[in-house]
Amino acid sequence: MSLRRLLQLFFLLALTACSSIGEPRPDLARLYENEVQQPDQPPVIVIHGLAGSTLVDAKTGKEFWPGSLGTIAFSTYADLARMSSEDREGEGLVPGALIYDVAGVDFYGALVNSLETVARFQRGVPGEPVHGPEDRRRYYVLLYDWRKDNIEAVRKLHALIEQIRRDYHNPAQKVDIIAHSNGGTIASYYLRYGPTDVLGQGSFTPWNEGGQRVRRLVLLGTPVLGSVSSLERLLQGMRVGLRTLPVEVMATFATPYEALPHPRVASIIGVDGKPVALDIYDDAVWRDRHWGVYSPEVEARVRAAMAAPAEGEAALKSLQATFVANLQRARKYALALTAPAPPTGVQIAVFGGDCELTPGRAVLREDATGSTLVFKPGDVHEHKKGEPKVVGGPDYDRLMLEPGDGLVTRASQVAREPMAPGQPTQDFHFFPIAQSFFLCEKHILLTANPYFENNLLYFLLSP
C-alpha cells in the first residue's frame, strides 16, 4: 500500500466521528437560488483556525507546513519553532494559502466551494476595486501566521476590512465573518477592542466600533473559554499525522497559550474529584513541577539540538523566557475576551459539535515520583504489575469529559461553564448569541459538514 493511501486511511480513521458521508445531503443550490439574487449582500471574510493555512518560505516559496505527505508522516516540524534566526531577522516563514484538504481530509475546501458555487461569491483580492453590481459578491480569506500572537491577526483583520471599504467605495461598508476555531477568538477580540492591544493596559477599554464594521459573525468550534487540549499540548506536544510536534516547538507559538482554559474555569481536579486551586498561568507552577519546557526531557533535547553547550543553554533560556511571556499575555487575552462590553449590534451565530466526549478537566496526580497532569480517565490510576487495582472512587469519565467536538467542549463554545464539577453554571460576559446549532461532528471536520453549510448559508443570506 502506498504512503499516500496509508495516510488517507489514517486521517479518515482518526478524524471521522459521526460522519455525514453517505447520508442524504441538502440541495443547497436549490434552497438558496432566490437569496443569491440579493444585490446588497455584504462581502464575507473567512478566518481559519490554528494550522489552517500553509507556511512557506518568504523568499523561495518552499512549503514548510503542512509540507509533503512524507513530512506529515515523519517530521517533527522543528523548522516551525519561532526561536530561530528567521524570527529575529523578520524573514523566513509566512502564511501561504488556505488549506483546502490534506491526505484526502477536507479542511476548508467544502466551505469555499459552498461560498462559490451555491452563494455565488467570488474570491476577492484586497486592493482590487469593485466594478459594478455584478462584482459585489466577494469573499476574502484572512491568512495569518497562526504561530504568532493573535493580536497580529486582529490587526490584519482590521486592515483587511478597511481595504474592503476602499475597494467597495463605501467608508461605511460592513462585512460578514466566518471564523473557525482560533479564528473565532480573533474575531471576538476585534469586535471588542478593534486593532488596539489592550493586554498591556490596566483595564480593558472597549472599542465601540465593531458594530460599525461587522454585520454578522459566525463562530464555528470556537474555544471562547479555552480548551484543556491546549494544556495537554504544552505539556506533551501535539499529534500531527504519525508524529508529535514536540513541546519545545509548540511552546514557541503564542496561540496554544491563548487557547488555555479560562482562568475562572475549574479545569484541574484532584484524584478525589474535587477542584484543585492550581494556577496554570503561573510559570512557577510549571517550573516547580518540571512540566513542559522545564521538564528534563525537553531541556535535554533543546541543549542537544545546538552545536555547543553555551548555545544550548542560551536556547533553553530563550525558550523558557518565551514561555513565561506567552503565559502572562495569554491570561490577559482570556480575561479580555470575557470582560464586560457594551452591545455591538452584531448578529452572532454559534455552530459546533456536541456528540464527542471532550477533555474538560485534567486530574492532578501527586505521589513520590512527583506531580503529573492526567488527561484520560483511564490513566488516573496507573496499574503497576504486582500492585492491586484501584476499585471505586470518583467517576472520572463524568468529571473529566464533557460533550463537545473532541477538542472544544460545548460549554466553552457558548461561554457557560460550571464553577466546579457538580456546581451551578456561571455565565461569562460574552456577546448575545442570535442562534446556535450543534452537530455530531469532530472539530476538524465541522467546516465540511453539509448541515453546517446549510445553516451557515441561511444565516448569511437571509435579509
C-alpha positions in Angstrom: 0.0 0.0 0.0 1.4 3.4 -0.9 2.3 6.1 1.7 -0.4 8.4 0.3 -3.1 5.7 0.8 -1.8 4.8 4.3 -2.0 8.5 5.3 -5.5 8.9 3.8 -6.7 5.9 5.8 -5.0 7.2 8.9 -6.6 10.6 8.8 -10.1 9.2 7.9 -10.0 6.8 10.8 -8.6 9.3 13.2 -10.8 12.3 12.4 -14.2 10.9 11.3 -16.7 10.6 14.1 -20.4 10.9 13.4 -19.6 11.3 9.7 -22.1 12.6 7.2 -20.6 10.6 4.4 -23.2 8.6 2.5 -26.1 10.4 4.2 -28.7 12.4 2.2 -27.3 15.9 1.6 -29.5 19.1 1.2 -29.7 20.6 -2.2 -28.1 23.9 -1.3 -28.2 25.4 -4.7 -31.9 24.9 -4.9 -32.5 26.0 -1.4 -30.8 29.4 -1.9 -31.4 30.1 -5.6 -33.5 33.2 -4.6 -31.2 34.5 -1.9 -28.2 34.7 -4.3 -30.1 37.4 -6.3 -29.9 39.8 -3.4 -27.8 42.8 -4.7 -26.7 44.2 -1.4 -25.1 41.1 0.1 -22.1 42.2 2.3 -18.7 40.7 1.5 -17.6 37.8 3.6 -14.3 37.2 5.4 -13.2 33.7 6.3 -10.8 33.3 9.2 -9.1 29.9 9.5 -8.1 28.2 12.8 -4.8 27.0 14.2 -2.7 25.4 11.4 -5.4 26.2 8.9 -3.0 27.9 6.4 0.2 26.8 4.8 3.5 28.3 6.0 6.0 28.9 3.2 9.5 30.4 2.9 9.1 34.1 2.0 11.9 34.0 -0.5 11.7 30.6 -2.1 8.0 29.7 -1.6 9.0 26.3 -0.2 6.2 24.9 1.9 7.1 24.0 5.5 3.6 23.4 6.7 2.0 21.0 6.2 4.5 20.0 3.5 4.6 16.8 1.6 2.9 13.5 2.7 6.3 12.3 3.8 6.7 15.4 6.0 3.3 14.8 7.6 4.3 11.2 8.3 7.8 11.6 9.7 8.7 15.3 10.5 8.8 16.8 14.0 8.4 20.2 12.3 11.3 21.7 14.2 11.6 24.3 11.4 8.4 25.9 12.7 9.9 26.8 16.0 9.8 30.6 16.5 13.1 30.8 18.3 15.2 30.7 15.1 17.0 33.4 13.2 14.1 33.8 10.8 12.0 35.3 13.6 14.7 37.7 14.7 15.5 38.9 11.2 11.9 39.3 10.2 12.2 36.9 7.4 11.5 33.2 6.9 8.1 31.7 7.1 4.9 33.5 6.1 1.3 32.4 5.5 0.9 30.9 2.0 -2.6 29.8 1.3 -5.7 28.4 2.9 -5.5 24.6 3.4 -8.3 23.0 1.4 -7.5 19.4 2.2 -4.7 17.2 3.4 -4.4 13.5 2.6 -8.0 13.3 1.5 -9.4 15.0 4.6 -11.4 18.2 3.9 -10.4 21.3 5.9 -11.8 24.3 4.1 -12.4 23.0 0.6 -16.1 22.3 1.0 -16.8 25.6 2.8 -15.1 27.6 0.0 -17.0 25.5 -2.6 -20.3 26.4 -1.0 -19.5 30.1 -0.9 -18.5 30.0 -4.6 -21.0 27.6 -6.2 -24.0 28.0 -4.0 -23.8 31.5 -2.6 -22.2 32.8 -5.9 -19.3 34.6 -4.1 -16.1 35.1 -5.9 -12.7 35.3 -4.2 -11.8 38.9 -3.6 -8.3 40.3 -3.8 -7.6 43.2 -1.4 -6.8 46.3 -3.4 -8.9 45.4 -6.4 -11.8 47.9 -6.6 -15.3 46.6 -7.2 -16.6 47.2 -10.7 -20.4 47.3 -10.9 -23.1 45.4 -9.1 -22.1 42.0 -10.5 -18.7 42.3 -8.8 -20.0 42.9 -5.3 -20.5 39.3 -4.2 -17.0 38.7 -2.9 -15.4 36.7 -0.1 -11.9 37.2 1.3 -9.6 34.9 3.3 -7.7 36.3 6.3 -4.4 34.5 6.1 -2.3 34.9 9.3 0.7 33.3 10.9 -1.0 31.0 13.4 2.2 30.7 15.4 2.2 34.3 16.4 0.2 36.4 18.9 -3.4 36.7 17.9 -3.3 40.4 18.2 -1.2 40.5 15.0 -4.1 38.7 13.2 -6.6 41.1 14.7 -4.7 44.0 13.2 -4.6 42.2 9.8 -8.3 41.8 10.1 -8.8 45.5 10.7 -6.6 46.4 7.8 -8.5 44.0 5.5 -11.8 45.5 6.5 -10.6 49.0 5.9 -9.2 47.9 2.5 -12.5 46.3 1.6 -14.3 49.6 2.4 -12.0 51.4 0.0 -12.4 48.7 -2.7 -16.2 48.9 -2.3 -16.1 52.8 -2.5 -18.0 52.8 0.8 -16.5 54.1 4.0 -19.4 52.6 5.9 -19.3 49.1 4.3 -20.0 46.2 6.7 -18.7 42.7 6.3 -19.8 39.2 7.5 -17.3 37.0 9.1 -17.0 33.2 9.2 -14.5 32.3 11.9 -13.3 28.7 12.7 -11.7 27.6 16.0 -8.9 30.1 16.9 -10.2 32.4 14.2 -13.3 32.9 16.4 -11.3 34.4 19.2 -9.6 36.7 16.8 -13.0 38.0 15.5 -14.4 38.2 19.1 -11.4 40.3 20.2 -11.8 42.5 17.2 -15.4 43.3 18.0 -14.5 44.3 21.5 -11.2 46.2 21.1 -10.5 46.7 17.4 -6.8 46.8 16.4 -5.8 48.0 19.9 -3.6 45.8 22.1 -5.3 46.2 25.4 -3.4 43.4 27.1 -0.7 45.8 28.4 -3.3 48.2 29.8 -4.6 48.4 33.3 -8.1 47.9 32.1 -9.8 46.6 29.0 -11.3 49.6 27.3 -14.0 48.7 24.8 -13.7 49.9 21.2 -17.4 50.5 20.5 -16.8 50.4 16.7 -17.1 46.7 16.0 -20.8 47.0 15.1 -20.0 49.7 12.5 -17.8 47.3 10.5 -19.3 43.8 11.1 -22.9 42.8 10.3 -22.9 39.1 11.2 -20.4 36.8 12.8 -20.3 33.0 12.6 -18.3 31.3 15.3 -17.5 27.7 14.5 -16.0 25.4 17.2 -14.5 28.5 18.9 -12.9 27.9 22.3 -14.3 31.0 23.9 -13.3 29.6 27.4 -10.3 27.7 26.1 -9.5 24.1 25.7 -7.9 21.5 28.0 -6.3 20.0 24.9 -4.1 23.2 24.7 -2.9 22.5 28.2 -2.0 18.9 27.1 -0.2 20.2 24.0 2.1 22.5 26.1 2.8 19.6 28.4 3.2 16.7 25.9 3.3 18.2 22.4 0.7 18.0 19.6 -0.1 14.9 17.5 0.4 15.5 13.8 -0.1 12.6 11.4 2.1 9.8 12.7 4.4 12.0 14.8 4.2 14.5 17.6 5.0 18.2 17.3 7.3 18.4 20.4 6.8 20.7 23.4 9.9 22.8 22.5 8.3 23.7 19.1 4.7 24.2 20.5 6.0 26.4 23.3 7.4 28.9 20.8 3.9 29.5 19.4 1.7 32.1 21.1 -1.7 30.5 20.1 -1.6 27.4 22.3 -1.4 29.6 25.3 -4.2 31.8 24.1 -6.4 28.7 24.0 -5.7 27.5 27.5 -8.7 27.0 29.8 -10.1 30.3 31.1 -8.6 31.4 34.5 -12.1 31.4 36.0 -12.8 27.8 35.0 -12.0 25.0 37.4 -10.0 23.0 34.9 -7.9 21.0 37.3 -9.3 18.4 39.8 -7.5 16.1 42.2 -7.7 12.3 42.4 -10.6 12.8 44.9 -12.6 14.5 42.2 -12.5 17.9 43.9 -11.3 21.1 42.3 -7.6 22.0 42.9 -6.5 25.6 43.2 -3.7 25.4 40.6 -3.0 28.4 38.5 -1.9 27.1 35.1 -1.0 30.7 34.0 1.7 30.9 36.8 5.1 29.8 35.3 6.2 28.8 38.8 3.6 26.0 38.8 5.3 24.6 35.7 8.8 25.2 36.9 8.4 23.8 40.3 6.8 20.6 38.9 9.3 20.3 36.0 6.5 20.4 33.4 6.6 21.3 29.7 9.7 23.4 28.9 11.0 22.8 32.4 11.0 19.0 32.1 14.4 17.2 32.0 13.5 15.6 28.7 12.7 18.9 26.9 15.7 20.6 28.4 18.0 17.8 27.2 16.6 17.9 23.7 16.9 21.7 23.4 20.5 21.6 24.6 21.4 18.7 22.3 19.9 20.5 19.3 22.6 23.2 19.4 26.2 22.8 18.3 27.9 24.0 21.5 26.9 23.8 25.3 26.8 27.6 25.6 24.4 27.8 22.6 22.3 25.1 24.1 22.0 27.0 27.4 21.2 30.2 25.6 18.5 28.5 23.5 16.9 26.9 26.6 16.9 30.2 28.5 15.3 31.9 25.5 12.6 29.2 25.2 11.7 29.4 28.9 11.6 33.2 28.7 9.2 32.9 25.8 7.1 30.5 27.7 6.8 33.0 30.7 5.9 35.9 28.4 3.3 33.9 26.5 1.6 32.7 29.7 1.4 36.2 31.0 -0.2 37.6 27.9 -2.5 34.6 27.5 -4.1 35.2 30.9 -4.9 38.7 29.9 -6.2 37.6 26.5 -8.6 35.1 28.1 -9.9 37.7 30.6 -10.2 40.3 27.8 -12.5 38.0 25.8 -14.9 37.8 28.7 -14.7 41.3 30.1 -17.9 43.4 30.3 -18.5 45.2 27.0 -21.4 47.2 25.6 -23.7 45.7 23.0 -22.3 45.8 19.4 -25.5 45.1 17.5 -23.7 42.4 15.5 -25.7 39.2 14.9 -23.7 36.3 16.2 -24.3 32.6 15.4 -22.5 29.8 17.3 -22.0 26.5 15.5 -20.2 23.5 16.9 -20.1 19.8 17.8 -21.5 18.3 21.0 -21.6 14.5 20.4 -18.0 13.7 21.2 -16.8 13.3 24.7 -14.2 16.1 25.0 -11.5 16.8 27.7 -13.0 19.3 30.1 -10.7 18.8 33.1 -7.4 17.3 33.9 -6.5 15.4 37.1 -3.6 16.4 39.2 -1.9 13.2 40.4 0.8 13.6 43.1 2.9 10.9 44.6 6.5 10.1 45.5 7.6 10.4 41.8 6.3 13.9 41.5 3.3 15.8 40.1 1.5 14.8 36.9 -1.5 16.1 35.0 -3.6 13.3 33.6 -5.9 13.9 30.6 -7.5 10.4 30.1 -9.8 8.9 32.8 -8.3 5.5 32.4 -4.8 6.9 33.2 -5.7 8.4 36.6 -4.8 5.3 38.5 -1.8 3.6 36.7 -1.8 -0.1 37.5 1.6 -1.4 38.0 2.4 -5.1 37.8 2.1 -6.8 41.2 0.0 -4.0 42.7 -3.8 -4.2 43.3 -6.1 -2.3 41.0 -7.9 0.7 42.5 -11.6 -0.1 42.8 -14.3 2.6 43.3 -13.6 6.3 43.7 -14.8 9.2 41.6 -16.4 8.8 38.2 -13.5 10.3 36.2 -15.3 9.8 32.9 -18.1 12.2 34.0 -15.7 14.6 35.8 -13.1 14.9 33.1 -15.1 14.6 29.9 -17.9 16.8 28.6 -19.9 16.9 25.4 -18.1 18.7 22.6 -16.3 18.2 19.3 -13.3 16.3 20.6 -11.2 19.4 21.1 -13.6 22.1 22.4 -16.4 21.5 24.8 -19.9 22.8 24.1 -19.7 24.8 27.4 -16.6 26.6 26.1 -18.2 27.3 22.7 -21.1 29.1 24.3 -19.2 30.6 27.3 -21.1 28.9 30.0 -19.2 26.7 32.5 -19.9 25.3 35.9 -18.0 27.0 38.7 -16.7 23.5 39.6 -17.8 19.9 38.9 -21.4 19.5 40.1 -21.9 23.2 40.9 -24.2 25.7 39.2 -23.3 27.1 35.8 -21.6 30.5 35.6 -22.2 32.9 32.8 -19.3 34.8 31.4 -19.5 38.2 29.8 -19.9 37.3 26.1 -21.9 38.7 23.2 -25.6 37.8 22.9 -26.0 34.8 20.6 -28.6 35.2 17.9 -28.7 31.5 17.2 -26.8 28.3 17.9 -26.6 25.0 16.0 -24.8 21.8 17.2 -23.8 18.8 15.2 -22.4 15.3 15.6 -19.0 16.1 14.1 -15.4 16.3 15.1 -13.7 19.7 15.4 -11.6 19.5 12.4 -14.4 18.3 10.2 -17.0 20.9 11.2 -16.3 23.1 8.2 -17.2 20.3 5.7 -20.4 19.2 7.4 -23.3 19.8 4.9 -25.8 20.7 7.7 -23.4 23.3 9.0 -23.1 24.7 5.5 -26.9 24.7 5.1 -27.5 26.7 8.3 -24.5 28.9 7.6 -25.9 30.0 4.3 -29.3 30.5 5.8 -27.8 32.8 8.5 -25.6 34.7 6.0 -28.0 35.1 3.1 -31.2 35.9 5.0 -32.2 39.5 4.7 
